C-alpha cells in the first residue's frame, strides 16, 4: 500500500471519530500531489546545522536481557529536506531526490547526494539515476538522456566519475547487489519516463492538459532485459526479459534479499517475478513470498520478519502502525510504529515514514521505530507534501 492509499483510508476512518474535516480534503491532497508530480554546503562543523546524535535505549519484544541500545543516531528533526547527514546505526540516508518535469514532459529526479567528507547533501542535476553502494564511497550513475549507453562509477569523496562502464544496449535503471560487488542494469528500447499531453487527460479539472504516458499503446513496456555487471571489472552479460504489460512503462530490476537472483514487481500475487542471472524465470524464494515490492523494507537482516503494509484501523494522528509478517506464511506476527516501513537498521529497528499529528494537512516525517516499543525518534523535519509534491523528497539508504 502506498502513501496515497494510506491517506484515503486513514481520513475515512477518522471521520467517525473526529469532527468532519473540510470538504474534499483527501481529494485536494491527492489532486495537489498529482498536479505537482506532473509539473515539475555548509561544512560539518557549521553551528547553525549542528548534528543531533542520540543513543536510544528502548525495550525489545520478548526479552529483558538483550542490549537494546542503538548508538550513533544522527537526526535533524528541524531540517526538511535534510541538509546534514541522517543515519541510524550502520544505515545512512545516502541520497534523496525530488521530482521535476523536463521540456519533453518526462519526470526527472533532482538528486542530493551525501558528501562523506562534510556530512552534507550536495545537489546535482547531472544524473537521471543514482544508486549508492555499501560503504558510502561509490555511486552508480546514469546520465540525463535515457536510455544511457554507459554507467558511471562516481567517487563520493571527490564528486567525480572514476570510471565508465560502456554497454551495448541502453539502460534506464541501475542497482547494486547487497554486498556492492555487482550491478543490475535494466535495459529499455526507449525512455520509459516520457510523457505527452492530450486534451482528454485533465485529471484535476483545472482546465489544463495533464501529462500522461508517452506511448503508442499506453501501459506497454519497452523493457528488453537486464545486465549483470561486475563492479570491479565492468564485465558481465545481458539477458533478454521483456516487460509485463500489467505494470506499465518503467519496470526496473533489482537484486533480491541475498543477492543471488533479480526481481521485478507485479501488482497481483505473487507480486514479484524472479530470475536467475541468465534471465530464466525461477520460483519465488520461500522466505520472500510475502515481501511485496510495495513494502520497501523487505526482510529483516536475520530473515525473521517481512515488512508488511499499513495496519488498517490505526489513525495517522501520532498512532499509525504497520504490520510485520512471518516471511514464510504471511501471517502477522506483530506490529511496529510507522505508516510506511522503508529500511531495516538492524533486527529490531527500522526507518519509516510516519504521519504528523496535523489532521487537516496530513504530512510525513522520517522516524526511527523499534519493535516492542511505541516510541518513535524523529530523524527529519516534516515534509510539506506527500509523495510527488513539491515539498516531498524520496530517501535512498545505504550501509556506511
N, C-alpha and C positions, 0 to 999 in steps of 0.2 A: 504494500500500500504506500502511495506517495503522499507528500505533504498536502497537495490539493484535496485528496480524499479525506485526509485527517481533518482538515478544516471543515469540510462539509459535514462529516459525521459528528464531529465534536460540537459544532454550533447547533446541529439538530438536537443532540442530546441535552444541551444546556437549556434549550427553550422551555423544557418542562420544569426546570429548577430555578431559573432566574428570570428577572424582568426581560421581556422580549427586546432584543437589540433593534437598532434602527432597521427599517425595512430594506431587504435586498443586500444585507451585509455580505453574506457568502458570495453572492453573485458579483458584488462590487470588488471583493478581494480577488476572485478568480479572473474577472474581466481586466482589472488592472495588471495582474500577473501576465495575462495573455498578451495584452497590448504592449507592455514593456518588453516582454520577451521578444516579440516580433520586431520592435524597433531596435531598437537598439542595435637623505636616508640618514634618518638620524642615526648617529653612532649608538652602540650598545650601552654606552655609559650616559646617554642623554638623561638628564634629571626629569624631564617632562614626560618621559615614557619609561619609567622605572619598571623593571620586571618584577612581577609578584611570584615568589617561589614559596610553595607551601608543602607541608608533609601531612597527608591525611591519615588519620587513624580511625577506621570505621569497622563495625562488626561485620563479619562474613557469615555466610549461611552454613549452619550445621557444624560450627566449630567455635570453641572458645580458646583454642591453643595456638592456632596459626598466627603468624605475624601478619597483621592487617595493614601495616604501614606502607604507603606508596610515596616514595620520595621523589623529589625533583619534579614537581608540578609547576610549570611556568604558565601563569594565567594573566590575561589582560582584559578583565571584565569591563573596562572603560573604553575599549577600542573595537570599533566595527566600521569597515573591515579592519582586521588587525594590522598593526604596523610592526610590532615586535613579536618574536618567536613565541608560539604556543606549543607546549609539549606536556606529556604526562608519562612518567616512567621512561621507557625506551622508544615511545612513539611520539613523533613530532608532526605538526602541521607543516608539511614540506612546501606546499604551494597552495594557491587558491585562484579561482577565476570568477569574473563576472561576464555577462553577455553583452555583445554589441551586434549590430547588423551592418554588413558591408554594402557597397553600392549595388551588388548583384542580388541582394535580398537574403544572403546566406548568414545565419547566425554565427558569429565568431567569438572566440574566447579571448578576453583580455586577462593575461596572467600576472600574478605577483608571485615570485619565486624566492624562497628563503636564501639569503646570503649567509652561509655558516660563519663567516668571519665577523660580521657585525651583529648577527642575530636579528636582522630586519628583513622585511619582504620588499623586493625590488620589482617595480612594474616593468614589463616588457611587451612590446607589440610585434615581436619578430615571429612568434611561433603560433601555429594553429593547434598543436597538441603538445603536452608536456607530461612525461612520466618520470618520477624520481625514484632512483634505486635505493635500496637499503644502505645506510651509512651516510646519506646526505652529501655525497661527494660528486655524483654524476646524475644527469638527467638525459633522457632520450627525448629529442625534439623533432617536430616536423615543421617545415616552413609553411607560410600562409597559403600558397597555391596548392590545392588538393585536387587529385591525389598527387603525393610527392614522390620524387624519384630518388630520394636519398634520406637517410636518417642520421641526424646529428647526435653526437655524444658530447653534451655540454658539461664543462667543468664548473661546478657551482661556486668554487672559490675564486675563479677569475672571470666568470661570466662569458667565457669564450668557448666556441666549439673546438674540442680537442681532436676530433676525428669524425669523418663522414663515412657512413656505410651505404654504398650505392645499391639500388635494387632495380631489377628489370621491369617490375610491374608497380604501378602506382599504389601507394599506401596512404590511408587516411586515419589510421589509429595505431598506437604502439604502446605496449605494456611490458613491464619487467616481470620475470618469474619471481617467486617468493624469496629466492636466495640471491637475486640480482645477476645471475650468470647468463641468462637468456632473455631474448626479446620475442614477443609475438607481435607481428605487424599485420594488420588486416588490409587486404587489397580490394580496391574498387575500380570499376570501369569508368566512373565519373565521380565528381564531388558529391558525396551523399548528403551534404548540408544545403545544397542550392534550393532556393525558393522562387516563386513567381507570384505576381499579383493578378487576381481575377475578380471581376465585379461581384460575382455571387458570394464571394467569401468575405463578408462583413460580419464577423462573428460577434463583435461587441456593439453593433448598432450605432457606431459613431459617424456613419456616412463615408468612412474611408475604407479603401480596399485593404484587406489584410494579406500578409504573406502566407503562402501555402506551399506544399511540396512541389518542387520544380521538376516534375517527371511527366512523360507522355502517358504513363499508366500509374497514377498515384498509388503509393504503397508498395510499388515494386522495387526491390533492392537491386543495386548494381554490384553487390559484393561478389567477388570472384574467388577468394580463398585467403590463405594466410602464409606468412613466412615464420619459420622458427630460426632465429639467428643467435649465434654465439657472440656474446658481447666482446670478449677478448679478441677474437679473430675477425669478427664481422661475417664469418661464413655460415651458411645454413642452406635450407631447402624451402621450396614453395609447394603448397598443396592446394588443389582446387576444391573449393567448397562454396557452392552457390548460396545466395541468400534465401531466407524463408519469408515469403510474401506477407505472412501474418504480422511480421514485426515492423513493417515499414521500411524506411530507407537506410538508416545507419544501423548496422548490426555488427558491432565490433566483437572481436575475440579477446579473451583474457585467459590467464592460467587458472587452473583450479587450485584447491587449498594446498595440496602438496607439490604443485608444480609439475606433475607428471603427465597431465592432459591439458587440453584447451577447451574452452566452453563458450557458448553464446546463449543469449536468453530467449525464452518463449513466454507468451502470455498465458498459456494454459499448461496443465500438467504434462510432462514432468518439469516444466518451467525452464529447463536448461537442456541444451544438446551438447554432448561431449564428444571429443575427437582425440585420437592419438596424434602424434607428431607427423604421421604420414597422411593425415586427412581422413582416416577411416573412422566412421561413427562407432562409438563404443557405448556400453551401458553406463548409466549414471552410477557413480560410486555410491555404495550403500550409505556412507555417512554424509553424503551431500544431497540426498534425495529431497530433503525438505529445506535446504538452504537456498531459497528463491533468490534470483538475481535482483529482485526488488528490495531485498533487505541487505544493505551493503556490508554489514558486519560479518556475515558468513559464520564459519565455525570458530569456536574459541580455540586458542593455541593448543590446549590439551585435547581438543576434539569432543568434549563432554556436552557442549551446548551448541545449538544453532540459533542465530539471531532470528527472532520472529517479528511479526508485524505489530502495529499499534493495537493495544488492547481496547476493544470497543467497550463503551460504558464508562471509561475514565474521562475526566474532564481535562481540558488543556490548561485550566487556571491553576498552575502550580502542582497539579496532581497527575499528569499524564504518565502512563506506564506502557511498556512494551513486553511482549512475550519472549521467553527463552524456551526452546524446544529440545526434546530428545532428538538428536540428529538421525537416529535410526528408525524412529516410529512417528515422528512429527507431533507427538503429544506434548502439551505444555507442561514443563517441569516447574517453572517459577516465573516471576515477573521481575522487572527492573524498571527504575525510573527512566523517563525519556520518551519522546514522541517518535523518533526515528533513530535507530541504532546504526552508527556509522563505522566504528572500528574498535577492535579489541586492543586494550593496552596490555593486559595480561589475562590470566584465567578468571579474575574477579572484577576487573574494572573495564569499562567501555567509555568511549566518547560518543555523544549523541547530540542531536538537535532536540531542544525542548521548548515548549511554548512558554511565553511570558504571561504574567498574571493579567494582562490587559484584555478583557473580553471584547471590547468594542473594536480593537485593532489587533488581531492575532499576529504576533511576531515570534521570532525564534532567536535562540542564543545557543552557542556551543557549550556543552556541560560535560563534566566527568561524573559518571554514575557508578555505583558499586552494588554488586549482588548482595542481597541481605540487608541493605540499608535504604532508608527513604531520603537520605541526604544527597544533595547534588552540589557540585562545586562549579560555579560559572567559570568558563575558560575565555569567553569572548564577550563583547558587548552585544546589545540587542540589534538584530538586523532591522532595516527599515522596510522590509517587504518579504514576500515568500519567494519560492523558487522561480527564478527568471525575472523577478522585479529588479528595478534599478538599485535598490539598496541591499539586495541579497547577493551572497557570494557562496561558491561551492568549494568545500575543502578537499585537499589531496593529502593523504597521510603516508608517511614512510618511517621505518625504524631508523633510529640515529645511532 
